[in-house]
Amino acid sequence: MNRRNFMRAAGSAGVAGTLALPAAAIARERRAPGPALLTVTGAISSPNRGRLDPALDQMMHKQKVDFDRARTFDFGTLLALPAVEIKPTLEYDNLQHTLRGPLLVDVMRAAGADPRADGYLLRAIDGYAIVLPRGDALRYRFIIATHLDGKPLPLGGLGPLWAVYDADSFPEMAAQPVSARFGLCPWGVYHIAVRRA
C-alpha cells in the first residue's frame, strides 16, 4: 500500500470511529431511563422505587402526598405500552383534537394496581385532584394522553400527561356543554393513588 492510500484508509477509519462512538453513546442514552413523569402509589404490587423523600420530592411533599413505595413511569415506559387514539371536542377551543396514549387501566396493570380498587386519586401539577371511580375509568376508556395532534403534550400546556377520555363518544356526556365534560380529567397529571375502601 502506498503512502497516499494508507493515509486515505487511516483517515476514513478515524472518521468512521468518531462517528460510531457518538452513535453508540446515543443508543445507550436512549436505553437509559428518563425522569419519572408519573408516580403511582397506594394498592400496587409492582413498585420500582421506595418511600417519598420530603427533601427531594418537593412537589409531592407540598401537596401532602406520602407513600412507602411507588411505581414510576418515564416517557419511554409509557410509550412502550399499547396506545389508543381518541378524538374529543375540547373545552379550550371547542374543536376536535386527536389525543394518543395508553389506557389508564393498562398503566394501572403495569403498576400492579389492585384489581379490586375502588378508584384512583388523580393529582395534577397545579394541585388539582379528583377521585376517578374505577368503573368510570373502565367504562369511559380513560387514557393517559402523551400526544395531542401528533405532538408530545408540553409542560406548561396540557402535559406532559393528561388523564382524559372521548366525551363525544358517550351520549350522556356529549349532551352536556363542552365545559362540563372534563371535570374528571386533570391535565398535567403526575401522581395517581390507587384506592381501596
Secondary structure, DSSP 8 states (H G I E B T S, - for coil): --HHHHHHHHHHHHHHHHHHHHHHHHHHHHHS-----EEEEESBS---B-S--TTT-HHHHHTT---S-BEEE-HHHHHHS-EEEE--B-TTTS-B--EEEEBHHHHHHHTTB-TT--EEEEEETTS-EEEEEHHHHHHTT-EEE-EETTEE--BTTTBS-EEE--GGGSHHHHTS-GGGS-TT--BTEEEEEEE--
